[in-house]
Amino acid sequence: MRRIIWRELVNRKWSLFWYCFAGVVMLWIYAATYKSSVASAQQLLDVVKTYPKALIEAFGLNSLTGGSSIETYLNGKHFSFLWPILAIVLMLSRAGSQFAGEIQDRTLGLLLSAPIHRLRIFVAKYVAGLVTIAIFAALSIFPIVPLAGAYGIQTHIHILLSMWTLSVLFMWAVYAFGLVLSCFVSQSGRVYALGAGLLLLSYIANIVALLDDKVAWLKHFSIFHYFDTASVLSTGYIGAHAVEVFAAIIIIATAVAAWQFNRRDIAV
């Protein structure tokens, strides 16, 4: 199993490196521009306060109307939109390449010909995915501590730890969902298309629910409703419902993916 885990990490090390590099660079930009942005934010704040409350919540603008900590600033600039895109693309690409991609490239059959139980192969690839999640989440969040310190900006490590936890849960849920698709189809492109399409519908459902009280119930069916970065980055508190929903998605999706991979007929 260790060889398979190591193989997964080594074969995909450069994609992880560039995603992490992009995350660190963006944090550096935000740290460098934080003080000047806060100093000139009053006019923008006056405009934002005139927006409907639902619109402010939908697009992560509530951080602009709250405090002026670096964490709430990052929510409005980064974690309410840009970071989820990076995380989703990374997770879907990783899930898609691990099974559907290898079936498409006819490399998975070689691995299955080895005297290793299928579930052990699945677990090894899964662990490699979890390592990827932990590394990306850490390197796209915690570098803000030294970067902000270099510009004389105070950070709150307990809030960042909570944000890391929420980020791991979000990425894990997306990854597990992607694995279900990857174990059912035979082309990585289909995983990306189906995964991105369904997540886009989930995002739209959350936006519509925030904008129209008549369909407010839709938000409960959107994964983005539970990825409440504004609350976590302002208070450091993760709601119990978010943990429960992400845990349920992870457990169910992982079980379905493992079951399908174990029973699927794959040419060796």
Accessible surface in RSA format (square Angstrom, percent):
REM  Atomic radii and reference values for relative SASA: ProtOr
REM  Chains: A
REM  Algorithm: Lee & Richards
REM  Probe-radius: 1.40
REM  Slices: 20
REM RES _ NUM      All-atoms   Total-Side   Main-Chain    Non-polar    All polar
REM                ABS   REL    ABS   REL    ABS   REL    ABS   REL    ABS   REL
RES MET A   1    70.43  36.5  42.16  27.9  28.27  67.3  27.94  23.8  42.50  56.3
RES ARG A   2   208.24  87.4 202.26 103.1   5.98  14.2  78.67 107.5 129.57  78.5
RES ARG A   3   214.63  90.1 206.37 105.2   8.27  19.7  80.75 110.4 133.89  81.1
RES ILE A   4     8.79   5.0   8.03   6.0   0.76   1.8   8.79   6.3   0.00   0.0
RES ILE A   5    30.81  17.5  30.81  23.0   0.00   0.0  30.81  22.2   0.00   0.0
RES TRP A   6   169.81  68.1 169.17  81.9   0.64   1.5 147.13  78.5  22.68  36.8
RES ARG A   7    78.26  32.9  72.62  37.0   5.64  13.4  43.48  59.4  34.78  21.1
RES GLU A   8     2.16   1.2   1.36   1.0   0.80   1.9   1.51   2.9   0.65   0.5
RES LEU A   9    38.55  21.5  33.34  23.9   5.21  13.1  34.56  24.3   3.99  10.7
RES VAL A  10    50.92  33.5  48.57  44.0   2.35   5.7  49.73  43.2   1.19   3.2
RES ASN A  11    95.30  65.7  58.59  56.6  36.71  88.4  19.77  47.6  75.53  73.0
RES ARG A  12    38.09  16.0  33.29  17.0   4.80  11.4  20.01  27.4  18.08  11.0
RES LYS A  13    98.91  48.3  93.51  57.4   5.39  12.8  69.55  62.6  29.36  31.3
RES TRP A  14   153.62  61.6 152.36  73.7   1.26   3.0 136.97  73.0  16.66  27.0
RES SER A  15    48.10  40.6  37.38  49.9  10.72  24.7  43.00  91.6   5.10   7.1
RES LEU A  16    19.60  10.9  19.60  14.0   0.00   0.0  19.60  13.8   0.00   0.0
RES PHE A  17    92.79  46.4  86.73  53.7   6.07  15.8  92.55  56.1   0.25   0.7
RES TRP A  18   144.11  57.8 140.51  68.0   3.60   8.4 124.79  66.5  19.32  31.3
RES TYR A  19    43.51  20.3  41.13  23.4   2.38   6.2  27.29  20.5  16.22  20.0
RES CYS A  20     8.15   6.2   8.09   9.0   0.06   0.1   7.00  17.7   1.15   1.2
RES PHE A  21   101.06  50.6  95.68  59.3   5.38  14.0 100.54  61.0   0.51   1.5
RES ALA A  22    34.95  32.1  30.04  46.4   4.91  11.2  34.74  48.9   0.20   0.5
RES GLY A  23     0.25   0.3   0.00   N/A   0.25   0.3   0.25   0.7   0.00   0.0
RES VAL A  24    46.38  30.5  46.38  42.0   0.00   0.0  46.38  40.3   0.00   0.0
RES VAL A  25    49.40  32.5  49.31  44.6   0.09   0.2  49.40  42.9   0.00   0.0
RES MET A  26    37.16  19.2  36.92  24.4   0.24   0.6  23.15  19.7  14.01  18.6
RES LEU A  27     0.17   0.1   0.17   0.1   0.00   0.0   0.17   0.1   0.00   0.0
RES TRP A  28   137.59  55.2 137.59  66.6   0.00   0.0 130.17  69.4   7.42  12.0
RES ILE A  29    92.97  52.9  89.66  66.8   3.32   8.0  92.95  66.9   0.02   0.0
RES TYR A  30    22.26  10.4  22.26  12.7   0.00   0.0  16.13  12.1   6.13   7.6
RES ALA A  31     1.33   1.2   0.00   0.0   1.33   3.0   0.00   0.0   1.33   3.5
RES ALA A  32    47.77  43.9  23.75  36.7  24.02  54.6  23.75  33.4  24.02  63.6
RES THR A  33    53.22  37.9  52.66  53.4   0.56   1.3  49.86  67.0   3.36   5.1
RES TYR A  34    21.77  10.2  21.77  12.4   0.00   0.0  11.91   9.0   9.85  12.1
RES LYS A  35   115.02  56.1 108.51  66.6   6.50  15.5  76.24  68.6  38.78  41.3
RES SER A  36    72.21  61.0  60.25  80.4  11.96  27.5  54.80 116.7  17.41  24.4
RES SER A  37    31.94  27.0  23.27  31.1   8.67  20.0  15.61  33.2  16.33  22.9
RES VAL A  38    58.96  38.8  47.42  42.9  11.54  27.8  48.67  42.3  10.29  27.9
RES ALA A  39    88.33  81.2  47.97  74.0  40.36  91.8  59.21  83.4  29.12  77.1
RES SER A  40    83.72  70.7  58.31  77.8  25.41  58.5  50.33 107.2  33.39  46.8
RES ALA A  41    30.03  27.6  27.25  42.1   2.78   6.3  29.90  42.1   0.13   0.4
RES GLN A  42   106.25  59.4 102.44  74.9   3.80   9.1  56.13 119.5  50.12  38.0
RES GLN A  43   149.24  83.5 146.34 106.9   2.90   6.9  50.31 107.1  98.93  75.0
RES LEU A  44    90.84  50.6  85.28  61.0   5.55  14.0  89.22  62.7   1.61   4.3
RES LEU A  45    36.21  20.2  35.50  25.4   0.71   1.8  35.95  25.2   0.27   0.7
RES ASP A  46    74.96  52.5  67.47  67.2   7.49  17.7  28.42  66.9  46.54  46.4
RES VAL A  47    74.09  48.8  71.30  64.5   2.80   6.7  74.09  64.4   0.00   0.0
RES VAL A  48     1.87   1.2   1.87   1.7   0.00   0.0   1.87   1.6   0.00   0.0
RES LYS A  49   123.29  60.1  96.78  59.4  26.51  63.1  53.13  47.8  70.16  74.7
RES THR A  50   107.50  76.5  73.15  74.2  34.34  81.8  71.04  95.4  36.45  55.1
RES TYR A  51    80.55  37.6  71.84  40.9   8.71  22.7  40.02  30.1  40.53  50.0
RES PRO A  52    86.45  63.0  74.23  67.7  12.22  44.4  86.25  71.2   0.20   1.3
RES LYS A  53   156.87  76.5 147.88  90.7   8.98  21.4  91.51  82.4  65.36  69.6
RES ALA A  54    27.44  25.2  22.21  34.3   5.23  11.9  24.68  34.8   2.76   7.3
RES LEU A  55    51.49  28.7  51.49  36.8   0.00   0.0  51.49  36.2   0.00   0.0
RES ILE A  56    17.96  10.2  17.96  13.4   0.00   0.0  17.96  12.9   0.00   0.0
RES GLU A  57    70.93  40.7  55.49  42.0  15.44  36.8  16.25  31.4  54.67  44.6
RES ALA A  58    12.03  11.1   0.00   0.0  12.03  27.4   0.15   0.2  11.89  31.5
RES PHE A  59    99.81  49.9  85.23  52.8  14.57  37.9  89.90  54.5   9.90  28.3
RES GLY A  60     6.45   8.0   0.00   N/A   6.45   8.0   5.28  14.5   1.17   2.6
RES LEU A  61    41.32  23.0  41.32  29.6   0.00   0.0  41.32  29.0   0.00   0.0
RES ASN A  62    46.47  32.0  40.35  39.0   6.11  14.7  19.68  47.4  26.79  25.9
RES SER A  63    11.68   9.9   1.65   2.2  10.03  23.1   7.86  16.7   3.82   5.4
RES LEU A  64    46.39  25.8  33.05  23.6  13.34  33.5  36.33  25.5  10.05  27.1
RES THR A  65    51.80  36.8  26.33  26.7  25.48  60.7  12.61  16.9  39.19  59.2
RES GLY A  66    53.77  66.3   0.00   N/A  53.77  66.3  31.98  87.8  21.79  48.8
RES GLY A  67    53.00  65.4   0.00   N/A  53.00  65.4  36.15  99.2  16.85  37.7
RES SER A  68    72.93  61.6  58.93  78.6  14.01  32.3  27.64  58.9  45.29  63.5
RES SER A  69    36.25  30.6  24.33  32.5  11.92  27.5  30.20  64.3   6.05   8.5
RES ILE A  70     1.35   0.8   0.47   0.3   0.88   2.1   0.47   0.3   0.88   2.4
RES GLU A  71     0.17   0.1   0.17   0.1   0.00   0.0   0.09   0.2   0.08   0.1
RES THR A  72    11.15   7.9  10.90  11.0   0.25   0.6  10.52  14.1   0.63   1.0
RES TYR A  73    19.26   9.0  13.88   7.9   5.38  14.0  17.04  12.8   2.22   2.7
RES LEU A  74     1.05   0.6   1.05   0.8   0.00   0.0   1.05   0.7   0.00   0.0
RES ASN A  75     0.69   0.5   0.69   0.7   0.00   0.0   0.31   0.7   0.38   0.4
RES GLY A  76    24.06  29.7   0.00   N/A  24.06  29.7   3.30   9.0  20.76  46.5
RES LYS A  77    97.16  47.4  83.38  51.2  13.78  32.8  33.62  30.3  63.54  67.7
RES HIS A  78     0.29   0.2   0.05   0.0   0.24   0.6   0.13   0.1   0.16   0.2
RES PHE A  79     0.96   0.5   0.81   0.5   0.15   0.4   0.81   0.5   0.15   0.4
RES SER A  80    31.59  26.7   9.91  13.2  21.68  49.9  11.56  24.6  20.02  28.1
RES PHE A  81   109.95  55.0 107.96  66.9   2.00   5.2 109.24  66.2   0.71   2.0
RES LEU A  82    71.79  40.0  70.46  50.4   1.33   3.3  70.51  49.5   1.28   3.4
RES TRP A  83     0.00   0.0   0.00   0.0   0.00   0.0   0.00   0.0   0.00   0.0
RES PRO A  84     8.88   6.5   8.88   8.1   0.00   0.0   8.88   7.3   0.00   0.0
RES ILE A  85    80.39  45.7  78.68  58.6   1.71   4.1  80.36  57.9   0.03   0.1
RES LEU A  86    33.85  18.9  33.85  24.2   0.00   0.0  33.85  23.8   0.00   0.0
RES ALA A  87     0.43   0.4   0.29   0.4   0.14   0.3   0.43   0.6   0.00   0.0
RES ILE A  88    23.08  13.1  22.76  17.0   0.32   0.8  23.08  16.6   0.00   0.0
RES VAL A  89    72.60  47.8  68.90  62.4   3.69   8.9  71.89  62.5   0.71   1.9
RES LEU A  90     0.51   0.3   0.51   0.4   0.00   0.0   0.51   0.4   0.00   0.0
RES MET A  91     0.09   0.0   0.09   0.1   0.00   0.0   0.09   0.1   0.00   0.0
RES LEU A  92     7.31   4.1   7.31   5.2   0.00   0.0   7.31   5.1   0.00   0.0
RES SER A  93    35.47  30.0  33.44  44.6   2.03   4.7  28.18  60.0   7.29  10.2
RES ARG A  94    10.75   4.5  10.11   5.2   0.65   1.5   2.28   3.1   8.47   5.1
RES ALA A  95     0.00   0.0   0.00   0.0   0.00   0.0   0.00   0.0   0.00   0.0
RES GLY A  96     0.00   0.0   0.00   N/A   0.00   0.0   0.00   0.0   0.00   0.0
RES SER A  97    27.99  23.6  26.31  35.1   1.68   3.9  25.24  53.8   2.75   3.8
RES GLN A  98     0.32   0.2   0.32   0.2   0.00   0.0   0.00   0.0   0.32   0.2
RES PHE A  99     1.00   0.5   1.00   0.6   0.00   0.0   1.00   0.6   0.00   0.0
RES ALA A 100     0.00   0.0   0.00   0.0   0.00   0.0   0.00   0.0   0.00   0.0
RES GLY A 101     7.22   8.9   0.00   N/A   7.22   8.9   7.11  19.5   0.11   0.3
RES GLU A 102    10.22   5.9  10.17   7.7   0.06   0.1   8.17  15.8   2.06   1.7
RES ILE A 103    33.46  19.0  23.20  17.3  10.27  24.7  25.31  18.2   8.15  22.1
RES GLN A 104    91.78  51.3  66.10  48.3  25.68  61.1  21.91  46.6  69.87  53.0
RES ASP A 105    95.24  66.7  72.25  71.9  22.99  54.4  20.24  47.6  74.99  74.8
RES ARG A 106   194.93  81.8 173.26  88.3  21.67  51.6  65.18  89.1 129.76  78.6
RES THR A 107    54.19  38.5  51.76  52.5   2.43   5.8  48.48  65.1   5.71   8.6
RES LEU A 108     0.42   0.2   0.42   0.3   0.00   0.0   0.42   0.3   0.00   0.0
RES GLY A 109     6.26   7.7   0.00   N/A   6.26   7.7   4.14  11.3   2.12   4.8
RES LEU A 110   134.91  75.1 126.01  90.1   8.90  22.4 126.27  88.7   8.64  23.2
RES LEU A 111    26.02  14.5  20.59  14.7   5.44  13.7  25.34  17.8   0.68   1.8
RES LEU A 112    23.90  13.3   4.52   3.2  19.38  48.7   4.75   3.3  19.14  51.5
RES SER A 113    72.54  61.3  37.26  49.7  35.28  81.3  29.88  63.6  42.65  59.8
RES ALA A 114    34.10  31.3  23.80  36.7  10.29  23.4  29.06  40.9   5.04  13.3
RES PRO A 115   143.73 104.8 102.43  93.4  41.30 150.1 119.70  98.8  24.03 149.3
RES ILE A 116    55.20  31.4  39.43  29.4  15.77  38.0  44.27  31.9  10.93  29.7
RES HIS A 117   103.40  56.5  88.72  61.7  14.68  37.6  66.88  68.9  36.52  42.5
RES ARG A 118    52.99  22.2  50.61  25.8   2.37   5.7  20.04  27.4  32.94  20.0
RES LEU A 119    71.62  39.9  71.62  51.2   0.00   0.0  71.62  50.3   0.00   0.0
RES ARG A 120   121.78  51.1 120.62  61.5   1.16   2.8  37.16  50.8  84.61  51.3
RES ILE A 121     0.02   0.0   0.02   0.0   0.00   0.0   0.02   0.0   0.00   0.0
RES PHE A 122     5.75   2.9   5.71   3.5   0.04   0.1   5.71   3.5   0.04   0.1
RES VAL A 123    66.83  44.0  66.42  60.1   0.41   1.0  66.83  58.1   0.00   0.0
RES ALA A 124     0.00   0.0   0.00   0.0   0.00   0.0   0.00   0.0   0.00   0.0
RES LYS A 125     0.00   0.0   0.00   0.0   0.00   0.0   0.00   0.0   0.00   0.0
RES TYR A 126    23.18  10.8  22.73  12.9   0.46   1.2  21.80  16.4   1.39   1.7
RES VAL A 127    50.57  33.3  50.57  45.8   0.00   0.0  50.57  43.9   0.00   0.0
RES ALA A 128     2.63   2.4   2.08   3.2   0.55   1.2   2.57   3.6   0.06   0.2
RES GLY A 129     0.03   0.0   0.00   N/A   0.03   0.0   0.03   0.1   0.00   0.0
RES LEU A 130    50.57  28.2  45.57  32.6   5.00  12.6  46.17  32.4   4.41  11.9
RES VAL A 131    49.89  32.8  47.29  42.8   2.60   6.3  49.89  43.3   0.00   0.0
RES THR A 132     0.00   0.0   0.00   0.0   0.00   0.0   0.00   0.0   0.00   0.0
RES ILE A 133     1.64   0.9   1.64   1.2   0.00   0.0   1.64   1.2   0.00   0.0
RES ALA A 134    39.96  36.7  38.15  58.9   1.81   4.1  38.39  54.1   1.57   4.2
RES ILE A 135    64.65  36.8  60.69  45.2   3.97   9.6  64.65  46.6   0.00   0.0
RES PHE A 136     0.00   0.0   0.00   0.0   0.00   0.0   0.00   0.0   0.00   0.0
RES ALA A 137     0.00   0.0   0.00   0.0   0.00   0.0   0.00   0.0   0.00   0.0
RES ALA A 138    28.34  26.1  27.97  43.2   0.37   0.8  27.97  39.4   0.37   1.0
RES LEU A 139    78.47  43.7  78.47  56.1   0.00   0.0  78.47  55.1   0.00   0.0
RES SER A 140     0.09   0.1   0.09   0.1   0.00   0.0   0.09   0.2   0.00   0.0
RES ILE A 141     0.97   0.5   0.33   0.2   0.64   1.5   0.73   0.5   0.24   0.7
RES PHE A 142    52.09  26.1  49.33  30.6   2.76   7.2  49.58  30.1   2.51   7.2
RES PRO A 143    21.96  16.0  17.60  16.0   4.35  15.8  21.73  17.9   0.22   1.4
RES ILE A 144     0.52   0.3   0.52   0.4   0.00   0.0   0.52   0.4   0.00   0.0
RES VAL A 145    54.36  35.8  50.44  45.7   3.91   9.4  50.44  43.8   3.91  10.6
RES PRO A 146    90.73  66.1  74.29  67.7  16.44  59.8  84.37  69.7   6.36  39.5
RES LEU A 147    34.64  19.3  33.96  24.3   0.69   1.7  34.64  24.3   0.00   0.0
RES ALA A 148     0.00   0.0   0.00   0.0   0.00   0.0   0.00   0.0   0.00   0.0
RES GLY A 149    47.01  58.0   0.00   N/A  47.01  58.0  28.35  77.8  18.67  41.8
RES ALA A 150    85.13  78.3  40.36  62.3  44.77 101.9  52.88  74.5  32.25  85.4
RES TYR A 151    83.61  39.0  71.90  40.9  11.71  30.5  60.20  45.2  23.41  28.9
RES GLY A 152    60.16  74.2   0.00   N/A  60.16  74.2  34.53  94.8  25.62  57.4
RES ILE A 153    15.93   9.1   5.73   4.3  10.21  24.6   9.78   7.0   6.16  16.7
RES GLN A 154   137.21  76.7 119.01  87.0  18.20  43.3  45.94  97.8  91.27  69.2
RES THR A 155    29.33  20.9  11.98  12.1  17.35  41.3   0.16   0.2  29.17  44.1
RES HIS A 156    58.65  32.1  54.46  37.9   4.19  10.7  39.76  41.0  18.89  22.0
RES ILE A 157    95.50  54.3  91.89  68.5   3.60   8.7  91.89  66.2   3.60   9.8
RES HIS A 158   105.09  57.4 101.87  70.8   3.22   8.2  76.35  78.7  28.74  33.4
RES ILE A 159    13.08   7.4  13.08   9.7   0.00   0.0  13.08   9.4   0.00   0.0
RES LEU A 160     0.28   0.2   0.28   0.2   0.00   0.0   0.28   0.2   0.00   0.0
RES LEU A 161    91.78  51.1  91.03  65.1   0.75   1.9  91.43  64.2   0.35   0.9
RES SER A 162    20.42  17.3  16.69  22.3   3.73   8.6   3.46   7.4  16.96  23.8
RES MET A 163     0.00   0.0   0.00   0.0   0.00   0.0   0.00   0.0   0.00   0.0
RES TRP A 164    73.73  29.6  73.73  35.7   0.00   0.0  73.47  39.2   0.26   0.4
RES THR A 165    56.09  39.9  55.55  56.3   0.54   1.3  38.25  51.4  17.84  27.0
RES LEU A 166     1.10   0.6   1.10   0.8   0.00   0.0   1.10   0.8   0.00   0.0
RES SER A 167     0.00   0.0   0.00   0.0   0.00   0.0   0.00   0.0   0.00   0.0
RES VAL A 168    22.92  15.1  22.92  20.8   0.00   0.0  22.92  19.9   0.00   0.0
RES LEU A 169    25.48  14.2  25.48  18.2   0.00   0.0  25.48  17.9   0.00   0.0
RES PHE A 170     0.20   0.1   0.20   0.1   0.00   0.0   0.20   0.1   0.00   0.0
RES MET A 171     0.30   0.2   0.00   0.0   0.30   0.7   0.30   0.3   0.00   0.0
RES TRP A 172    70.04  28.1  70.04  33.9   0.00   0.0  70.04  37.3   0.00   0.0
RES ALA A 173     0.39   0.4   0.00   0.0   0.39   0.9   0.00   0.0   0.39   1.0
RES VAL A 174     1.32   0.9   0.45   0.4   0.87   2.1   1.32   1.1   0.00   0.0
RES TYR A 175     0.08   0.0   0.08   0.0   0.00   0.0   0.00   0.0   0.08   0.1
RES ALA A 176     0.00   0.0   0.00   0.0   0.00   0.0   0.00   0.0   0.00   0.0
RES PHE A 177    51.57  25.8  51.53  31.9   0.04   0.1  51.57  31.3   0.00   0.0
RES GLY A 178     0.00   0.0   0.00   N/A   0.00   0.0   0.00   0.0   0.00   0.0
RES LEU A 179     0.23   0.1   0.23   0.2   0.00   0.0   0.23   0.2   0.00   0.0
RES VAL A 180    28.50  18.8  28.50  25.8   0.00   0.0  28.50  24.8   0.00   0.0
RES LEU A 181    24.05  13.4  23.80  17.0   0.25   0.6  24.05  16.9   0.00   0.0
RES SER A 182     0.00   0.0   0.00   0.0   0.00   0.0   0.00   0.0   0.00   0.0
RES CYS A 183     1.46   1.1   0.00   0.0   1.46   3.4   1.46   3.7   0.00   0.0
RES PHE A 184    97.09  48.6  74.87  46.4  22.21  57.8  74.87  45.4  22.21  63.6
RES VAL A 185    23.59  15.5  19.65  17.8   3.94   9.5  23.59  20.5   0.00   0.0
RES SER A 186    44.02  37.2  41.11  54.9   2.91   6.7  25.70  54.7  18.32  25.7
RES GLN A 187    84.89  47.5  84.89  62.0   0.00   0.0  10.89  23.2  74.00  56.1
RES SER A 188    19.16  16.2  19.16  25.6   0.00   0.0   1.23   2.6  17.93  25.1
RES GLY A 189    40.62  50.1   0.00   N/A  40.62  50.1  33.13  90.9   7.49  16.8
RES ARG A 190   131.41  55.2 128.73  65.6   2.68   6.4  31.18  42.6 100.23  60.7
RES VAL A 191     0.00   0.0   0.00   0.0   0.00   0.0   0.00   0.0   0.00   0.0
RES TYR A 192    81.69  38.1  80.66  45.9   1.03   2.7  67.38  50.6  14.31  17.6
RES ALA A 193    69.55  63.9  50.13  77.4  19.42  44.2  60.74  85.5   8.82  23.4
RES LEU A 194    84.29  46.9  81.15  58.1   3.15   7.9  84.09  59.1   0.20   0.5
RES GLY A 195     0.00   0.0   0.00   N/A   0.00   0.0   0.00   0.0   0.00   0.0
RES ALA A 196    51.16  47.0  45.37  70.0   5.79  13.2  47.52  66.9   3.64   9.6
RES GLY A 197    31.90  39.3   0.00   N/A  31.90  39.3  29.98  82.3   1.92   4.3
RES LEU A 198    84.30  46.9  77.89  55.7   6.41  16.1  78.39  55.1   5.91  15.9
RES LEU A 199    15.16   8.4  14.54  10.4   0.61   1.5  14.98  10.5   0.18   0.5
RES LEU A 200   104.09  58.0  99.44  71.1   4.65  11.7 103.41  72.6   0.68   1.8
RES LEU A 201   112.70  62.8 108.20  77.4   4.50  11.3 108.50  76.2   4.20  11.3
RES SER A 202    18.42  15.6  12.99  17.3   5.43  12.5  17.31  36.9   1.11   1.6
RES TYR A 203    51.65  24.1  51.65  29.4   0.00   0.0  47.55  35.7   4.10   5.1
RES ILE A 204    81.52  46.4  80.93  60.3   0.59   1.4  81.52  58.7   0.00   0.0
RES ALA A 205    20.09  18.5  16.78  25.9   3.32   7.6  19.95  28.1   0.15   0.4
RES ASN A 206    14.29   9.9  14.29  13.8   0.00   0.0   0.00   0.0  14.29  13.8
RES ILE A 207    18.39  10.5  18.39  13.7   0.00   0.0  18.39  13.2   0.00   0.0
RES VAL A 208    59.53  39.2  58.64  53.1   0.89   2.2  59.53  51.7   0.00   0.0
RES ALA A 209     3.64   3.3   0.00   0.0   3.64   8.3   0.00   0.0   3.64   9.6
RES LEU A 210    34.79  19.4  27.85  19.9   6.94  17.4  30.22  21.2   4.57  12.3
RES LEU A 211    92.00  51.2  60.65  43.4  31.35  78.8  61.21  43.0  30.79  82.8
RES ASP A 212    59.84  41.9  56.91  56.6   2.93   6.9  17.79  41.9  42.05  41.9
RES ASP A 213   128.07  89.7 110.38 109.9  17.69  41.8  35.80  84.3  92.27  92.0
RES LYS A 214   179.89  87.8 152.83  93.8  27.05  64.4 103.97  93.6  75.92  80.9
RES VAL A 215    39.42  25.9  39.42  35.7   0.00   0.0  39.42  34.2   0.00   0.0
RES ALA A 216    31.94  29.4  31.57  48.7   0.37   0.8  31.57  44.5   0.37   1.0
RES TRP A 217   142.82  57.3 136.59  66.1   6.23  14.6 127.79  68.1  15.03  24.4
RES LEU A 218    43.99  24.5  43.99  31.5   0.00   0.0  43.99  30.9   0.00   0.0
RES LYS A 219    57.78  28.2  57.78  35.5   0.00   0.0   9.12   8.2  48.66  51.8
RES HIS A 220   100.28  54.8  86.53  60.1  13.75  35.2  58.33  60.1  41.95  48.8
RES PHE A 221   157.53  78.8 125.67  77.8  31.86  82.9 133.51  80.9  24.02  68.7
RES SER A 222     0.70   0.6   0.00   0.0   0.70   1.6   0.62   1.3   0.09   0.1
RES ILE A 223    18.98  10.8  13.59  10.1   5.39  13.0  15.42  11.1   3.55   9.6
RES PHE A 224    26.78  13.4  18.52  11.5   8.26  21.5  18.52  11.2   8.26  23.6
RES HIS A 225    55.98  30.6  45.06  31.3  10.92  27.9  26.11  26.9  29.87  34.8
RES TYR A 226    26.89  12.6  23.46  13.4   3.42   8.9  15.04  11.3  11.85  14.6
RES PHE A 227    14.14   7.1   5.53   3.4   8.61  22.4   5.53   3.4   8.61  24.6
RES ASP A 228    69.22  48.5  64.09  63.8   5.13  12.1  23.99  56.5  45.23  45.1
RES THR A 229     7.50   5.3   6.36   6.4   1.14   2.7   0.39   0.5   7.11  10.7
RES ALA A 230    22.64  20.8  17.11  26.4   5.53  12.6  18.35  25.8   4.29  11.4
RES SER A 231    39.06  33.0  32.64  43.6   6.42  14.8  20.54  43.7  18.52  25.9
RES VAL A 232     2.81   1.8   2.81   2.5   0.00   0.0   2.81   2.4   0.00   0.0
RES LEU A 233     0.47   0.3   0.16   0.1   0.31   0.8   0.16   0.1   0.31   0.8
RES SER A 234    60.57  51.2  34.05  45.4  26.52  61.1  26.79  57.1  33.78  47.3
RES THR A 235    84.26  59.9  57.92  58.7  26.34  62.8  63.34  85.1  20.93  31.6
RES GLY A 236    14.77  18.2   0.00   N/A  14.77  18.2   0.75   2.1  14.02  31.4
RES TYR A 237   142.28  66.4 137.44  78.2   4.84  12.6 109.63  82.4  32.65  40.2
RES ILE A 238    32.24  18.3  18.30  13.6  13.94  33.6  18.59  13.4  13.65  37.1
RES GLY A 239    29.56  36.4   0.00   N/A  29.56  36.4  21.20  58.2   8.36  18.7
RES ALA A 240    60.00  55.2  51.06  78.8   8.94  20.3  56.52  79.6   3.48   9.2
RES HIS A 241   135.70  74.2 135.36  94.1   0.34   0.9  93.86  96.7  41.84  48.7
RES ALA A 242     9.71   8.9   8.57  13.2   1.14   2.6   8.57  12.1   1.14   3.0
RES VAL A 243    63.10  41.5  63.10  57.1   0.00   0.0  63.10  54.8   0.00   0.0
RES GLU A 244   102.48  58.8  93.50  70.7   8.98  21.4  45.88  88.8  56.60  46.2
RES VAL A 245    42.47  27.9  39.50  35.8   2.98   7.2  42.42  36.9   0.06   0.2
RES PHE A 246     0.00   0.0   0.00   0.0   0.00   0.0   0.00   0.0   0.00   0.0
RES ALA A 247    35.41  32.6  33.21  51.2   2.20   5.0  35.41  49.9   0.00   0.0
RES ALA A 248    46.51  42.8  40.12  61.9   6.39  14.5  46.19  65.0   0.32   0.8
RES ILE A 249    53.10  30.2  48.21  35.9   4.89  11.8  52.90  38.1   0.20   0.5
RES ILE A 250    12.74   7.2  12.74   9.5   0.00   0.0  12.74   9.2   0.00   0.0
RES ILE A 251   118.08  67.2 112.74  84.0   5.34  12.9 116.54  83.9   1.53   4.2
RES ILE A 252   110.37  62.8 107.52  80.1   2.86   6.9 110.31  79.4   0.07   0.2
RES ALA A 253    11.25  10.3   8.24  12.7   3.02   6.9  11.04  15.5   0.21   0.6
RES THR A 254    29.36  20.9  29.36  29.8   0.00   0.0  29.36  39.4   0.00   0.0
RES ALA A 255    59.39  54.6  46.55  71.8  12.84  29.2  55.06  77.5   4.33  11.5
RES VAL A 256    54.19  35.7  52.08  47.1   2.11   5.1  54.19  47.1   0.00   0.0
RES ALA A 257     0.00   0.0   0.00   0.0   0.00   0.0   0.00   0.0   0.00   0.0
RES ALA A 258    18.89  17.4  18.87  29.1   0.02   0.1  18.89  26.6   0.00   0.0
RES TRP A 259   145.10  58.2 136.93  66.3   8.18  19.2 118.72  63.3  26.38  42.8
RES GLN A 260    11.42   6.4  11.42   8.3   0.00   0.0   0.00   0.0  11.42   8.7
RES PHE A 261     2.41   1.2   2.22   1.4   0.19   0.5   2.41   1.5   0.00   0.0
RES ASN A 262    64.20  44.3  49.89  48.2  14.31  34.5   1.36   3.3  62.84  60.7
RES ARG A 263   141.83  59.6 108.94  55.5  32.90  78.3  30.17  41.2 111.66  67.7
RES ARG A 264    36.62  15.4  30.62  15.6   6.00  14.3  12.01  16.4  24.61  14.9
RES ASP A 265   140.35  98.3 112.30 111.8  28.05  66.3  42.86 100.9  97.49  97.2
RES ILE A 266    14.34   8.2   5.85   4.4   8.49  20.5   8.77   6.3   5.57  15.1
RES ALA A 267    82.14  75.5  55.40  85.5  26.74  60.8  65.14  91.7  17.00  45.0
RES VAL A 268   125.04  82.3  63.51  57.5  61.52 148.2  81.53  70.8  43.50 118.0
END  Absolute sums over single chains surface
CHAIN  1 A    13240.2      11282.6       1957.6       9343.2       3896.9
END  Absolute sums over all chains
TOTAL         13240.2      11282.6       1957.6       9343.2       3896.9
